[in-house]
């Protein structure tokens, strides 16, 4: 009897966690879900699930009951109100797509069932029949997506809430189904979830809006809400935050619905693809408490820092450039991206006309600046001669010389404005 028990128990030493990507995903080896996990083995799997957000277990030739038992270790299983369930096991969803039943509704980035007050904690999907090509599922770490935002954007969305709705299924209800639709609306009354939620176990902040179920952001005008949501939705499409799983028969994938979005590719139609799914109940999403403070919770991977507009990363071996400087004139400020010269940040005594000339030259990205542009910018005040006259062109050249002198007064090496602007002009033309 003791030998039989030892045969079904896992040796924790044989469990291997292999990360699949910089931010998201791990493959777990040495686990056979035909047998119950020991408490120690379950802790290893659970911790990997929380840390990597998506876990992949290959060659799991298990029954539906064994899949349900594995899911029940994480919490109570839920029943989907719209998807096709097994009659005797309503917790199990059968996704069977083919030429006779084309795939639908899953080729969009989404979080499962956020139309609920308490969306699922996790989803467990196992492949039964897979097409020869295609049919992959993509996952995106929304904790990495949040960390990838600039601090200013994080502050902007801090404390916001978004409304969620079961909108993909509304077209299923015709006029005769209105009473049933009203019952579902009472059951799922458009919850407001935080735009940024805090993962209840890892403590990571998560960007928690998805295109499939979100409708609007509270407190914003319709166009403001739409613009912000579109920007936030796009964060799931950044490849660095993604994991792409290629299915094989008996591949089991479990993802953390609290921090992951997914997208099922429909590129296999009309081939057949059959999956069995169970979902674990979750809790109500909660956002960060209090005023905004920077997130300091450890996480996988390192996101690229926000790069200020007009600057570029330093190439290895290149000397570090001085910080941006500014020319100030009253309420006007013109910033220059210093590439080859430095004037130590002194304020130049530019007149308004000189300032405008510098501006137009700095804003033209490597193109010729015409006398016409100068004229259109400053005519009628400092230039009495009409555009095209030699007097006008001479006046412009006089201003250019005066500007250059003022730059050289603080930087003897100064040659052209593009030394400071990083854009510049080549010469003045009559175009």
WOLINUR-V227692 format. One record per residue. RES is the residue in one letter. SS is DSSP state (H for helix, E for strand, C for the rest). PSI is psi in degrees with one decimal (NA if undefined). NEAR is the number of other ideal C-beta (glycine too) atoms within 10 Angstrom. Layout:
res,ss,psi,near
RES,SS,PSI,NEAR
RES,SS,PSI,NEAR
This chain:
res,ss,psi,near
X,C,-41.8,5
X,H,-37.8,6
X,H,-36.9,6
X,H,-41.0,7
X,H,-40.0,8
X,H,-29.0,9
X,H,-28.4,8
X,H,-8.8,11
X,C,147.3,13
X,C,143.5,20
X,C,111.3,11
X,H,-27.5,15
X,H,-21.7,7
X,H,-10.2,11
X,C,126.4,17
X,E,130.4,12
X,E,119.3,16
X,E,105.5,12
X,E,142.8,15
X,C,-17.9,17
X,C,168.2,20
X,C,-34.0,15
X,C,-26.9,25
X,C,141.9,26
X,C,138.1,24
X,E,144.2,20
X,E,133.2,19
X,E,125.2,20
X,E,153.8,13
X,C,15.0,15
X,C,129.7,21
X,C,107.4,15
X,C,4.1,22
X,C,-17.7,10
X,C,148.8,14
X,C,145.1,15
X,C,139.1,21
X,C,160.2,14
X,H,-40.3,9
X,H,-41.2,12
X,H,-40.6,19
X,H,-38.1,17
X,H,-39.6,12
X,H,-45.8,19
X,H,-44.7,22
X,H,-44.8,15
X,H,-38.3,13
X,H,-39.3,20
X,H,-46.1,19
X,H,-41.8,18
X,H,-44.8,18
X,H,-11.5,26
X,C,-27.1,32
X,E,128.5,25
X,E,142.1,25
X,E,126.7,22
X,E,115.9,22
X,C,160.7,16
X,C,45.3,13
X,C,83.5,19
X,C,80.6,12
X,C,166.1,20
X,C,168.4,11
X,H,-38.9,16
X,H,-38.7,10
X,H,-35.9,17
X,H,-41.6,21
X,H,-39.9,17
X,H,-39.6,16
X,H,-46.1,23
X,H,-37.0,23
X,H,-17.9,13
X,C,-23.7,13
X,C,-15.8,20
X,C,-179.0,15
X,C,137.8,11
X,E,150.1,19
X,C,167.3,22
X,C,125.0,13
X,C,133.3,18
X,C,-11.6,14
X,C,-33.8,14
X,C,157.7,16
X,C,118.8,11
X,E,159.5,16
X,C,134.9,12
X,C,-40.8,6
X,C,-10.6,7
X,C,78.0,16
X,C,-14.8,12
X,C,-16.3,20
X,E,126.2,23
X,E,132.2,20
X,E,118.2,15
X,E,99.4,18
X,E,98.7,15
X,E,142.4,23
X,C,-169.1,16
X,C,-32.2,9
X,C,-17.8,8
X,C,79.1,12
X,C,146.2,10
X,C,147.6,19
X,C,151.5,9
X,C,-8.8,13
X,C,-6.3,16
X,C,55.8,13
X,C,141.6,15
X,C,127.3,19
X,E,163.8,21
X,C,136.2,28
X,C,125.8,25
X,C,40.2,23
X,C,0.1,24
X,C,-4.9,26
X,C,152.9,21
X,C,-35.8,16
X,C,88.7,13
X,C,162.4,25
X,C,150.1,22
X,C,-43.2,21
X,E,158.3,23
X,E,137.3,22
X,E,116.8,22
X,E,131.3,22
X,E,135.3,25
X,E,132.1,22
X,E,-57.6,16
X,E,128.9,15
X,C,147.4,21
X,C,160.1,17
X,C,-37.3,7
X,C,151.7,10
X,C,-171.9,15
X,C,16.7,24
X,C,159.8,16
X,E,133.2,20
X,E,141.6,18
X,E,147.3,26
X,E,129.4,27
X,E,112.7,35
X,H,-9.7,31
X,H,-39.3,28
X,H,-39.5,27
X,H,-40.3,24
X,H,-45.7,26
X,H,-24.8,22
X,C,-11.1,21
X,C,155.2,20
X,C,159.0,12
X,H,-36.1,12
X,H,-41.0,8
X,H,-38.4,16
X,H,-41.1,20
X,H,-38.2,14
X,H,-40.4,14
X,H,-4.9,21
X,C,126.4,17
X,C,-5.1,16
X,C,155.8,19
X,E,146.8,19
X,E,145.0,25
X,E,142.6,16
X,E,149.0,27
X,C,151.2,19
X,C,44.9,21
X,H,-30.7,13
X,H,-25.1,16
X,H,-5.5,15
X,H,-37.4,11
X,C,-13.8,7
X,C,-15.7,11
X,C,115.1,14
X,C,-169.5,8
X,H,-38.0,5
X,H,-15.1,7
X,H,8.5,11
X,H,-41.4,10
X,H,-40.6,8
X,H,-38.1,11
X,H,-41.7,15
X,H,-37.1,11
X,H,-42.1,10
X,H,-36.2,17
X,H,-35.8,13
X,H,-33.0,8
X,H,-34.6,12
X,C,78.0,16
X,C,60.2,10
X,C,72.9,15
X,C,153.5,19
X,E,120.6,15
X,E,150.7,24
X,E,141.9,21
X,C,-34.4,25
X,E,116.1,25
X,E,159.2,24
X,E,125.7,20
X,C,127.3,21
X,C,-15.6,14
X,C,-54.4,15
X,C,-24.7,19
X,C,-1.3,12
X,C,148.0,24
X,E,142.5,24
X,E,134.5,27
X,E,113.0,27
X,C,54.6,28
X,C,145.0,27
X,C,148.4,23
X,C,-31.8,17
X,C,-35.1,22
X,C,-19.0,25
X,E,146.7,24
X,E,-40.1,13
X,E,165.6,20
X,E,132.1,23
X,C,136.1,11
X,C,-1.7,10
X,C,150.8,15
X,C,160.7,10
X,H,-45.1,9
X,H,-34.2,8
X,H,-44.9,12
X,H,-45.0,19
X,H,-43.8,13
X,H,-43.2,13
X,H,-42.5,20
X,H,-41.7,20
X,H,-41.8,10
X,H,-45.0,12
X,H,-37.6,26
X,H,-39.6,19
X,H,-17.9,12
X,H,-25.7,21
X,H,-18.2,25
X,H,1.6,14
X,C,119.0,15
X,H,-34.5,9
X,H,-25.7,16
X,H,5.2,27
X,E,158.6,21
X,E,133.8,24
X,E,120.3,14
X,E,125.0,21
X,C,122.2,12
X,C,147.0,24
X,C,157.6,10
X,C,134.8,14
X,C,15.5,16
X,C,131.4,20
X,E,129.8,23
X,E,133.9,25
X,E,128.0,24
X,E,151.2,28
X,E,104.8,29
X,C,-10.8,21
X,C,-16.3,26
X,C,7.0,28
X,E,140.2,25
X,E,157.6,30
X,E,164.0,25
X,E,121.6,21
X,E,118.3,21
X,C,137.0,15
X,C,26.1,16
X,C,4.9,13
X,C,-11.4,20
X,C,134.6,15
X,C,15.5,12
X,C,166.8,16
X,C,143.7,17
X,E,118.6,22
X,E,129.9,15
X,E,151.6,21
X,E,132.1,22
X,E,139.4,20
X,E,152.4,26
X,E,139.8,25
X,E,132.2,21
X,C,147.2,16
X,C,-163.5,23
X,C,177.4,12
X,C,128.8,13
X,C,140.0,25
X,C,136.6,12
X,C,175.8,18
X,C,141.5,16
X,C,145.6,8
X,C,-167.7,7
X,C,160.5,8
X,C,134.7,14
X,C,149.2,11
X,C,146.2,7
X,C,130.0,17
X,C,8.5,6
X,C,132.4,12
X,C,147.7,8
X,C,171.3,21
X,C,144.3,19
X,C,167.4,16
X,C,118.6,10
X,C,154.0,17
X,C,137.8,8
X,C,153.7,10
X,C,133.5,12
X,C,124.8,10
X,C,145.9,11
X,C,135.7,7
X,C,0.6,12
X,C,174.0,13
X,C,156.7,11
X,C,153.1,9
X,C,127.2,10
X,C,140.2,7
X,C,132.0,5
X,C,-9.5,5
X,C,141.3,8
X,C,139.9,7
X,C,131.8,6
X,C,154.3,15
X,C,160.8,12
X,C,162.7,9
X,C,145.5,15
X,E,174.7,18
X,E,145.2,12
X,E,127.1,24
X,E,138.0,12
X,E,101.2,17
X,C,-123.1,7
X,C,0.2,5
X,E,145.1,13
X,E,132.6,10
X,E,120.8,19
X,E,141.5,15
X,E,134.8,21
X,C,106.2,17
X,C,123.1,19
X,C,-48.4,15
X,C,-11.4,12
X,C,159.5,16
X,C,134.1,17
X,C,20.1,21
X,C,13.5,8
X,C,12.9,13
X,C,147.4,13
X,C,127.2,11
X,C,139.4,19
X,C,72.5,10
X,C,140.8,20
X,C,167.4,14
X,H,-40.9,13
X,H,-44.2,18
X,H,-40.3,20
X,H,-42.9,19
X,H,-39.7,20
X,H,-44.5,24
X,H,-40.8,24
X,H,-50.0,16
X,H,-33.8,17
X,H,-37.3,21
X,H,-28.7,22
X,H,-8.4,15
X,C,111.1,18
X,C,82.3,11
X,C,8.4,10
X,C,164.0,12
X,C,143.3,12
X,E,125.5,22
X,E,157.6,17
X,H,-31.4,18
X,H,-42.3,14
X,H,-43.3,19
X,H,-44.0,24
X,H,-46.5,18
X,H,-29.4,11
X,H,-40.6,12
X,H,6.6,20
X,E,155.5,15
X,C,-3.0,7
X,C,-66.3,9
X,C,-17.6,15
X,E,111.0,19
X,C,-27.3,11
X,C,143.7,15
X,C,159.4,10
X,C,137.8,15
X,C,-16.3,12
X,C,153.1,13
X,H,-31.9,8
X,H,-39.9,12
X,H,-47.5,18
X,H,-38.6,18
X,H,-37.7,11
X,H,-42.0,18
X,H,-46.1,20
X,H,-34.4,12
X,H,-43.6,10
X,H,-41.7,20
X,H,-44.5,18
X,H,-42.3,10
X,H,-40.8,14
X,H,-44.7,21
X,H,-39.8,14
X,H,-40.9,10
X,H,-36.7,19
X,H,-42.7,23
X,H,-24.7,13
X,H,-29.2,13
X,H,-10.6,14
X,C,95.8,16
X,C,-20.6,8
X,C,-1.1,11
X,C,135.9,19
X,C,-55.9,12
X,C,156.4,15
X,C,-30.7,22
X,H,-13.8,20
X,H,-28.1,19
X,H,-39.3,26
X,H,-29.5,23
X,C,-0.5,19
X,C,-81.2,18
X,C,-174.4,19
X,C,158.7,23
X,C,-51.1,12
X,C,166.8,6
X,E,138.5,17
X,E,169.2,13
X,C,7.9,9
X,C,NA,9
